[in-house]
Amino acid sequence: MKALALTLSVAAALALAACASDKSGTSSSGGTSGSTTSEIKQDSKDSWLTTKVKSALAADVGLKTLTGINVDTSGSVVTLKGSVDTAANKSRAEQVARGVEGVSSVKNELSVQAKQ
């Protein structure tokens, strides 16, 4: 139940952050340009996909204790950065991210560093 509440909180925060981001692209007539609108839509899609991947990683029993994984999204490409404690967790994180609907590919830039 706590995981669901955390997931919903993260999703809401990311949605609000995406809405609040400053996209001040205006045309010479003072109106909002079409490219700015499409950039905002893409940013929202990227944020939503990032949230879905983070939620999937948090929900995975073997990965939910890991906090060193950062997720970046560009289009449908997800990049995993940070560090994990084992090669198995690095591989599992990539597998979980690939399993999220909307992800076309995953760039796994996680490093393996043993816990100290």
N, CA, C and O atoms as a DFTB+ gen file, in Angstrom:
464 C
 N C O
     1  1       0.820      -1.183       0.000
     2  2       0.000       0.000       0.000
     3  2       0.866       1.248       0.000
     4  3       0.564       2.221      -0.691
     5  1       1.976       1.218       0.800
     6  2       2.882       2.360       0.830
     7  2       3.539       2.571      -0.521
     8  3       3.755       3.709      -0.939
     9  1       3.863       1.470      -1.212
    10  2       4.501       1.579      -2.524
    11  2       3.566       2.254      -3.521
    12  3       4.004       3.066      -4.336
    13  1       2.281       1.920      -3.458
    14  2       1.307       2.540      -4.347
    15  2       1.196       4.028      -4.059
    16  3       1.156       4.842      -4.982
    17  1       1.146       4.382      -2.801
    18  2       1.054       5.798      -2.424
    19  2       2.292       6.557      -2.874
    20  3       2.190       7.679      -3.369
    21  1       3.460       5.948      -2.704
    22  2       4.705       6.577      -3.141
    23  2       4.713       6.751      -4.648
    24  3       5.106       7.803      -5.152
    25  1       4.283       5.728      -5.367
    26  2       4.240       5.784      -6.824
    27  2       3.315       6.892      -7.300
    28  3       3.666       7.650      -8.205
    29  1       2.148       6.989      -6.704
    30  2       1.201       8.039      -7.083
    31  2       1.738       9.418      -6.745
    32  3       1.525      10.368      -7.498
    33  1       2.429       9.540      -5.625
    34  2       3.023      10.825      -5.248
    35  2       4.089      11.249      -6.238
    36  3       4.145      12.411      -6.641
    37  1       4.936      10.303      -6.631
    38  2       5.986      10.599      -7.607
    39  2       5.359      10.997      -8.934
    40  3       5.800      11.960      -9.562
    41  1       4.348      10.278      -9.363
    42  2       3.685      10.589     -10.633
    43  2       3.081      11.984     -10.601
    44  3       3.205      12.739     -11.566
    45  1       2.431      12.330      -9.503
    46  2       1.824      13.653      -9.385
    47  2       2.883      14.744      -9.377
    48  3       2.712      15.784     -10.014
    49  1       3.972      14.511      -8.662
    50  2       5.041      15.511      -8.601
    51  2       5.667      15.730      -9.967
    52  3       5.921      16.868     -10.362
    53  1       5.916      14.649     -10.687
    54  2       6.496      14.788     -12.025
    55  2       5.537      15.475     -12.985
    56  3       5.958      16.278     -13.818
    57  1       4.263      15.166     -12.874
    58  2       3.282      15.816     -13.740
    59  2       3.237      17.310     -13.472
    60  3       3.181      18.112     -14.405
    61  1       3.260      17.685     -12.193
    62  2       3.258      19.103     -11.846
    63  2       4.541      19.783     -12.295
    64  3       4.511      20.920     -12.765
    65  1       5.661      19.100     -12.154
    66  2       6.931      19.684     -12.584
    67  2       6.949      19.900     -14.089
    68  3       7.469      20.907     -14.570
    69  1       6.386      18.965     -14.827
    70  2       6.337      19.106     -16.281
    71  2       5.458      20.281     -16.681
    72  3       5.776      21.007     -17.622
    73  1       4.365      20.466     -15.975
    74  2       3.459      21.584     -16.266
    75  2       4.079      22.918     -15.889
    76  3       3.825      23.931     -16.541
    77  1       4.892      22.924     -14.840
    78  2       5.447      24.171     -14.343
    79  2       6.740      24.578     -15.041
    80  3       7.209      25.702     -14.862
    81  1       7.322      23.680     -15.834
    82  2       8.594      24.015     -16.468
    83  2       8.416      25.193     -17.404
    84  3       7.370      25.339     -18.037
    85  1       9.439      26.035     -17.493
    86  2       9.373      27.271     -18.265
    87  2       9.685      26.982     -19.717
    88  3      10.835      26.708     -20.062
    89  1       8.696      27.039     -20.558
    90  2       8.845      26.870     -22.004
    91  2       8.439      28.181     -22.646
    92  3       7.291      28.328     -23.065
    93  1       9.343      29.130     -22.734
    94  2       8.991      30.470     -23.193
    95  2       9.284      30.664     -24.663
    96  3       9.845      31.690     -25.048
    97  1       8.921      29.712     -25.486
    98  2       9.108      29.871     -26.922
    99  2       7.919      30.595     -27.519
   100  3       6.824      30.038     -27.601
   101  1       8.127      31.837     -27.936
   102  2       7.045      32.600     -28.541
   103  2       7.439      33.010     -29.935
   104  3       8.621      33.192     -30.227
   105  1       6.463      33.155     -30.790
   106  2       6.721      33.583     -32.155
   107  2       6.795      35.096     -32.200
   108  3       6.530      35.759     -31.197
   109  1       7.153      35.652     -33.349
   110  2       7.298      37.093     -33.469
   111  2       5.974      37.814     -33.261
   112  3       5.974      39.000     -32.933
   113  1       4.855      37.139     -33.439
   114  2       3.557      37.766     -33.219
   115  2       3.148      37.724     -31.752
   116  3       2.085      38.227     -31.387
   117  1       3.989      37.123     -30.907
   118  2       3.697      37.086     -29.483
   119  2       2.963      35.837     -29.044
   120  3       2.801      35.624     -27.842
   121  1       2.507      34.994     -29.976
   122  2       1.799      33.769     -29.620
   123  2       2.763      32.636     -29.371
   124  3       3.957      32.747     -29.648
   125  1       2.242      31.550     -28.849
   126  2       3.056      30.375     -28.606
   127  2       3.303      29.658     -29.919
   128  3       2.374      29.423     -30.692
   129  1       4.557      29.311     -30.170
   130  2       4.889      28.640     -31.420
   131  2       4.452      27.188     -31.381
   132  3       4.340      26.590     -30.311
   133  1       4.206      26.627     -32.554
   134  2       3.799      25.227     -32.652
   135  2       4.867      24.289     -32.150
   136  3       4.554      23.259     -31.552
   137  1       6.151      24.630     -32.385
   138  2       7.218      23.753     -31.932
   139  2       7.300      23.728     -30.415
   140  3       7.645      22.698     -29.835
   141  1       6.992      24.836     -29.766
   142  2       6.998      24.860     -28.310
   143  2       5.905      23.952     -27.760
   144  3       6.116      23.237     -26.781
   145  1       4.751      23.984     -28.388
   146  2       3.663      23.114     -27.959
   147  2       4.060      21.652     -28.096
   148  3       3.799      20.850     -27.199
   149  1       4.689      21.301     -29.211
   150  2       5.096      19.910     -29.399
   151  2       6.215      19.539     -28.440
   152  3       6.296      18.388     -28.009
   153  1       7.093      20.500     -28.091
   154  2       8.137      20.227     -27.104
   155  2       7.524      19.948     -25.743
   156  3       7.962      19.041     -25.035
   157  1       6.520      20.718     -25.380
   158  2       5.851      20.508     -24.092
   159  2       5.163      19.148     -24.074
   160  3       5.235      18.426     -23.080
   161  1       4.501      18.802     -25.166
   162  2       3.853      17.486     -25.241
   163  2       4.879      16.381     -25.107
   164  3       4.647      15.407     -24.391
   165  1       6.034      16.516     -25.798
   166  2       7.073      15.498     -25.728
   167  2       7.656      15.423     -24.322
   168  3       7.904      14.331     -23.810
   169  1       7.876      16.585     -23.691
   170  2       8.381      16.594     -22.321
   171  2       7.416      15.881     -21.381
   172  3       7.842      15.156     -20.482
   173  1       6.122      16.086     -21.588
   174  2       5.122      15.420     -20.760
   175  2       5.153      13.915     -20.978
   176  3       5.058      13.141     -20.026
   177  1       5.287      13.505     -22.233
   178  2       5.373      12.068     -22.536
   179  2       6.633      11.481     -21.923
   180  3       6.603      10.385     -21.364
   181  1       7.757      12.217     -22.028
   182  2       9.007      11.747     -21.440
   183  2       8.872      11.601     -19.927
   184  3       9.313      10.606     -19.353
   185  1       8.260      12.597     -19.283
   186  2       8.070      12.553     -17.830
   187  2       7.190      11.375     -17.433
   188  3       7.458      10.694     -16.443
   189  1       6.146      11.144     -18.208
   190  2       5.234      10.046     -17.905
   191  2       5.955       8.704     -18.047
   192  3       5.790       7.823     -17.202
   193  1       6.748       8.541     -19.100
   194  2       7.469       7.291     -19.296
   195  2       8.528       7.112     -18.208
   196  3       8.732       6.002     -17.717
   197  1       9.195       8.191     -17.835
   198  2      10.171       8.129     -16.747
   199  2       9.492       7.664     -15.463
   200  3      10.029       6.821     -14.745
   201  1       8.322       8.207     -15.174
   202  2       7.569       7.821     -13.979
   203  2       7.187       6.352     -14.023
   204  3       7.282       5.651     -13.015
   205  1       6.754       5.884     -15.191
   206  2       6.374       4.472     -15.317
   207  2       7.578       3.566     -15.074
   208  3       7.451       2.539     -14.408
   209  1       8.741       3.933     -15.604
   210  2       9.942       3.113     -15.418
   211  2      10.370       3.138     -13.952
   212  3      10.688       2.095     -13.380
   213  1      10.381       4.325     -13.342
   214  2      10.752       4.418     -11.925
   215  2       9.802       3.596     -11.057
   216  3      10.236       2.934     -10.114
   217  1       8.527       3.638     -11.371
   218  2       7.539       2.862     -10.618
   219  2       7.777       1.371     -10.787
   220  3       7.668       0.611      -9.825
   221  1       8.100       0.949     -11.997
   222  2       8.362      -0.472     -12.251
   223  2       9.609      -0.923     -11.492
   224  3       9.636      -2.021     -10.935
   225  1      10.639      -0.076     -11.470
   226  2      11.857      -0.424     -10.731
   227  2      11.566      -0.508      -9.229
   228  3      12.060      -1.405      -8.546
   229  1      10.762       0.432      -8.722
   230  2      10.423       0.440      -7.300
   231  2       9.558      -0.750      -6.913
   232  3       9.635      -1.240      -5.786
   233  1       8.740      -1.211      -7.843
   234  2       7.838      -2.328      -7.564
   235  2       8.531      -3.682      -7.656
   236  3       8.034      -4.667      -7.110
   237  1       9.663      -3.745      -8.334
   238  2      10.380      -5.008      -8.486
   239  2      10.995      -5.406      -7.145
   240  3      11.753      -4.643      -6.547
   241  1      10.662      -6.594      -6.689
   242  2      11.093      -7.050      -5.364
   243  2      12.608      -6.982      -5.208
   244  3      13.098      -6.571      -4.156
   245  1      13.348      -7.374      -6.221
   246  2      14.808      -7.390      -6.119
   247  2      15.445      -6.018      -6.233
   248  3      16.598      -5.845      -5.837
   249  1      14.731      -5.042      -6.761
   250  2      15.317      -3.731      -7.006
   251  2      14.786      -2.624      -6.111
   252  3      15.360      -1.535      -6.081
   253  1      13.700      -2.875      -5.377
   254  2      13.057      -1.772      -4.655
   255  2      13.921      -1.186      -3.555
   256  3      13.653      -0.073      -3.103
   257  1      14.943      -1.890      -3.112
   258  2      15.820      -1.336      -2.080
   259  2      16.941      -0.491      -2.680
   260  3      17.676       0.170      -1.947
   261  1      17.077      -0.508      -3.995
   262  2      18.123       0.276      -4.643
   263  2      17.656       1.711      -4.838
   264  3      16.549       1.954      -5.319
   265  1      18.494       2.646      -4.466
   266  2      18.125       4.056      -4.610
   267  2      19.056       4.797      -5.556
   268  3      18.859       5.985      -5.814
   269  1      20.063       4.116      -6.074
   270  2      21.061       4.791      -6.901
   271  2      20.784       4.760      -8.384
   272  3      21.697       4.996      -9.176
   273  1      19.548       4.475      -8.796
   274  2      19.228       4.406     -10.223
   275  2      18.480       5.662     -10.636
   276  3      17.410       5.964     -10.106
   277  1      19.051       6.391     -11.586
   278  2      18.395       7.566     -12.170
   279  2      17.868       7.177     -13.544
   280  3      18.514       6.427     -14.275
   281  1      16.704       7.686     -13.888
   282  2      16.061       7.362     -15.157
   283  2      15.872       8.641     -15.955
   284  3      15.281       9.604     -15.465
   285  1      16.372       8.651     -17.183
   286  2      16.168       9.761     -18.115
   287  2      15.470       9.209     -19.342
   288  3      15.739       8.083     -19.761
   289  1      14.578       9.995     -19.919
   290  2      13.830       9.546     -21.085
   291  2      13.895      10.593     -22.177
   292  3      13.749      11.788     -21.921
   293  1      14.115      10.132     -23.394
   294  2      14.061      10.995     -24.570
   295  2      13.296      10.231     -25.637
   296  3      13.796       9.258     -26.200
   297  1      12.075      10.683     -25.907
   298  2      11.215       9.926     -26.811
   299  2      10.835       8.632     -26.121
   300  3      10.276       8.641     -25.024
   301  1      11.138       7.524     -26.766
   302  2      10.843       6.229     -26.159
   303  2      12.119       5.514     -25.724
   304  3      12.101       4.319     -25.427
   305  1      13.235       6.260     -25.690
   306  2      14.523       5.704     -25.267
   307  2      14.786       6.079     -23.818
   308  3      14.784       7.257     -23.460
   309  1      15.011       5.072     -22.992
   310  2      15.247       5.267     -21.567
   311  2      16.725       5.040     -21.277
   312  3      17.316       4.066     -21.743
   313  1      17.314       5.944     -20.506
   314  2      18.702       5.800     -20.082
   315  2      18.734       5.604     -18.574
   316  3      18.176       6.397     -17.816
   317  1      19.398       4.530     -18.154
   318  2      19.577       4.241     -16.732
   319  2      20.981       4.668     -16.337
   320  3      21.956       4.256     -16.967
   321  1      21.093       5.491     -15.299
   322  2      22.389       5.966     -14.821
   323  2      22.457       5.768     -13.318
   324  3      21.436       5.614     -12.647
   325  1      23.672       5.773     -12.806
   326  2      23.873       5.612     -11.374
   327  2      24.651       4.355     -11.086
   328  3      25.410       3.874     -11.927
   329  1      24.461       3.822      -9.892
   330  2      25.203       2.623      -9.516
   331  2      24.302       1.621      -8.813
   332  3      23.332       1.979      -8.145
   333  1      24.652       0.369      -8.986
   334  2      23.986      -0.749      -8.324
   335  2      25.055      -1.618      -7.696
   336  3      26.240      -1.454      -7.986
   337  1      24.645      -2.545      -6.834
   338  2      25.624      -3.331      -6.091
   339  2      26.096      -4.605      -6.790
   340  3      27.137      -5.152      -6.428
   341  1      25.347      -5.087      -7.786
   342  2      25.761      -6.318      -8.476
   343  2      25.464      -6.224      -9.968
   344  3      24.624      -5.438     -10.407
   345  1      26.173      -7.044     -10.732
   346  2      25.918      -7.117     -12.178
   347  2      24.516      -7.657     -12.440
   348  3      23.870      -7.279     -13.417
   349  1      24.050      -8.543     -11.562
   350  2      22.702      -9.099     -11.713
   351  2      21.653      -7.994     -11.576
   352  3      20.675      -7.981     -12.323
   353  1      21.841      -7.071     -10.637
   354  2      20.901      -5.965     -10.472
   355  2      20.969      -5.000     -11.654
   356  3      19.953      -4.426     -12.046
   357  1      22.144      -4.823     -12.216
   358  2      22.283      -3.983     -13.411
   359  2      21.471      -4.580     -14.546
   360  3      20.726      -3.871     -15.222
   361  1      21.612      -5.860     -14.751
   362  2      20.879      -6.556     -15.800
   363  2      19.377      -6.553     -15.518
   364  3      18.576      -6.348     -16.430
   365  1      18.996      -6.776     -14.275
   366  2      17.583      -6.808     -13.899
   367  2      16.932      -5.441     -14.105
   368  3      15.798      -5.363     -14.576
   369  1      17.631      -4.373     -13.760
   370  2      17.087      -3.029     -13.945
   371  2      16.817      -2.767     -15.422
   372  3      15.785      -2.194     -15.772
   373  1      17.723      -3.178     -16.276
   374  2      17.522      -3.016     -17.724
   375  2      16.328      -3.836     -18.195
   376  3      15.516      -3.360     -18.989
   377  1      16.223      -5.061     -17.708
   378  2      15.120      -5.945     -18.088
   379  2      13.777      -5.348     -17.668
   380  3      12.817      -5.372     -18.438
   381  1      13.711      -4.819     -16.459
   382  2      12.470      -4.214     -15.963
   383  2      12.115      -2.998     -16.815
   384  3      10.958      -2.830     -17.200
   385  1      13.094      -2.155     -17.110
   386  2      12.842      -0.954     -17.914
   387  2      12.348      -1.332     -19.313
   388  3      11.437      -0.694     -19.840
   389  1      12.942      -2.360     -19.912
   390  2      12.513      -2.805     -21.247
   391  2      11.072      -3.321     -21.246
   392  3      10.381      -3.263     -22.263
   393  1      10.634      -3.818     -20.105
   394  2       9.297      -4.377     -19.999
   395  2       8.194      -3.336     -19.836
   396  3       7.013      -3.683     -19.837
   397  1       8.564      -2.071     -19.698
   398  2       7.562      -1.018     -19.518
   399  2       6.990      -0.636     -20.875
   400  3       7.726      -0.387     -21.830
   401  1       5.667      -0.594     -20.942
   402  2       4.995      -0.231     -22.189
   403  2       5.413       1.177     -22.607
   404  3       5.379       2.113     -21.808
   405  1       5.807       1.309     -23.871
   406  2       6.223       2.605     -24.406
   407  2       7.726       2.734     -24.549
   408  3       8.201       3.636     -25.239
   409  1       8.487       1.853     -23.914
   410  2       9.944       1.896     -24.009
   411  2      10.382       1.113     -25.247
   412  3      10.078      -0.072     -25.383
   413  1      11.102       1.792     -26.150
   414  2      11.581       1.110     -27.354
   415  2      12.992       0.569     -27.168
   416  3      13.338      -0.471     -27.728
   417  1      13.807       1.269     -26.385
   418  2      15.152       0.776     -26.111
   419  2      15.652       1.359     -24.793
   420  3      15.139       2.360     -24.294
   421  1      16.679       0.690     -24.244
   422  2      17.244       1.102     -22.965
   423  2      18.752       1.232     -23.119
   424  3      19.421       0.323     -23.612
   425  1      19.276       2.372     -22.692
   426  2      20.721       2.574     -22.610
   427  2      21.091       2.345     -21.151
   428  3      20.725       3.131     -20.277
   429  1      21.818       1.268     -20.897
   430  2      22.164       0.908     -19.527
   431  2      23.552       1.446     -19.211
   432  3      24.558       0.838     -19.575
   433  1      23.603       2.589     -18.534
   434  2      24.860       3.214     -18.138
   435  2      25.113       3.056     -16.644
   436  3      25.865       3.825     -16.044
   437  1      24.474       2.046     -16.050
   438  2      24.674       1.779     -14.618
   439  2      26.060       1.209     -14.382
   440  3      26.560       0.415     -15.179
   441  1      26.674       1.618     -13.288
   442  2      27.956       1.035     -12.904
   443  2      27.724       0.106     -11.719
   444  3      26.801       0.300     -10.928
   445  1      28.575      -0.899     -11.616
   446  2      28.466      -1.857     -10.516
   447  2      29.509      -1.483      -9.472
   448  3      30.710      -1.470      -9.741
   449  1      29.017      -1.178      -8.273
   450  2      29.908      -0.838      -7.151
   451  2      29.409      -1.583      -5.931
   452  3      28.265      -1.415      -5.510
   453  1      30.276      -2.407      -5.368
   454  2      29.898      -3.187      -4.198
   455  2      29.585      -2.265      -3.028
   456  3      30.209      -1.216      -2.868
   457  1      28.617      -2.664      -2.215
   458  2      28.250      -1.892      -1.020
   459  2      29.419      -1.919      -0.046
   460  3      30.137      -2.912       0.067
   461  1      29.590      -0.811       0.648
   462  2      30.678      -0.744       1.618
   463  2      30.161      -0.634       3.020
   464  3      30.947      -0.567       3.965
